[in-house]
């Protein structure tokens, strides 16, 4: 109510709308202030939200996310091992399509190929979205690409920064990684039970461990100002919902391919494709309708690189 009010909101109005006492309202105002909200309280005027700051909570997320289904149900955790793990547990227990798991801290954040993702307290947007798409399991990996597009939109909407996608699962700004995406799924025969799209965005990190300092960045480092994690999450969910609808229209990247390629950091650049027992170099031409990266080698052959089967690393400045 405070967020939506243009000016002061009287205590009496709050009491009448919520059917509570003045004392109850006062207690909640004090609780909000303890959580970090800055609220003006003026006699005969009421209450006005001056500043929310970078607050992450279930109430903050629910009042910020304006979508039809993506993130409409929020599971918030102060601390967890991994939001993907929690999301999979929730999905197995019957959590609905669009349930979003968010944590302030992850002790065992997941990266690709079993790597750990550094996810400290108070600085990142660590989230996992449960989807139950009616598509063949072979199409599920494309939700990684949809997620990447959504994160780019979310960053642009909140910070005004132009982020790029390093196929298939990294978001980069100025050649440094700001976000990683890990998509996991549960299947049965030829149908999907659920897909979990895990997204980790470095938002207010001021520094990084020495081993990744040269290749990682955050929205704070790029803008020079603190960024609201709840707004980043909300903007990403809004964009995801729109892109998901376009993905489901054809159950492919057909309607998103050109837009994705515009944001592809690899486009037109030299890349090295690393398989388990082979490697080759070529020029990235963009993705096709199935989300595969097209790589043209010196002999003129165009290879279709499938996400999850190989690693593609730029040999031009970032990893």
PyMOL commands that set and color helices and strands:
alter all, ss='L'
color gray80, all
select helices_A, chain A and resi 11-18+22-35+58-64+83-92+112-114+137-139+142-159+210-212+219-223+229-250+257-262
alter helices_A, ss='H'
color red, helices_A
select strands_A, chain A and resi 38-42+46-51+73-77+99-103+109-110+116-117+124-131+164-166+170-173+176-188+191-202+270-274+279-287+293-296+302-305+311-314
alter strands_A, ss='S'
color yellow, strands_A
deselect
rebuild
show_as cartoon
